[in-house]
C-alpha cells in the first residue's frame, strides 16, 4: 500500500463552485451585449487557459461584431464575474471542510494547482474561508503553459519534494486529468459541470465527501 504525502487540488469546480458563477456572469453580459452565447458555448471552453478561451471567443464572434467588441465582452464579463465572487456568490463544494480536516489529521500536505490567476485563486479561497489551509498555491502565473501541459503539477511536486506515487491530484476537467497523467501523478476525477471523459483506467468519485474513505482503503499515512 502506497504512502500518501500530499494532495494537489484543482480549484475551480473542484474546491469552489465557481464554474457555475462564471457561466451565469458571462451569460448575463453576453445577453446584455446581444451575443449568441449559450451554456454549450461556455462548456466548450471549459478547462482551457485564458489565452485559449479569449481566442475561442474571437473565433466565434469577431465576424459578427468585430474584434473590439469581443475584447469588450471579455473584459466586462471578467469584471462582472469578479464582482460576483467578491459578493460571495461562489460557495465551497460539498465535502471540502471534511477532506481538509482529514488531511490535517493524517498530516497530508495540501497544495492548490489551478490554471486560474493567483489574484483570483487568492480571492476565492479567502472568500470561502480556506486560504490558510493550503501550504502553497501554484497558479497560471507560475508556469509557462496551462493544463493539459504537466508544468503546473510538476511545479507542485517540486514544492512538495515527494515521489510521484506519494502524491494524488484531485481534478474535475479533462485537461486537468491529462496534465496529471503527463506528470506521472495519480489522479482522481470529481466531476463538476461535465461528465467524466472516456479515458482508460480513470478513477472517478462522485464528490469530495467520498475521498477520505477512498484514501483509507488505498493508502497508508505516516
Buried (B, 14 or more C-beta within 10 A) or exposed (E): EEEBBBBBBBBBBBBBBBBBBBBBBBBBBBEEBEBEBEEEBBEEBBBBBBEEBBEBBBEBBBEEBEEEBBBBBBEBBBEBBBEBBEEEBBBBBBBBBEBBEBBEEBEBBBBBBBBBEBEBBBBBBEBBEBBEBBEBBBBBEBBEEBBBBBBBBBBBBEBBEBEBEBBBBBBBBBBBBBBBBBBBBBBBBBBBBBEBBEBEEBBBBEBBBBBBEEBEEBBEBE
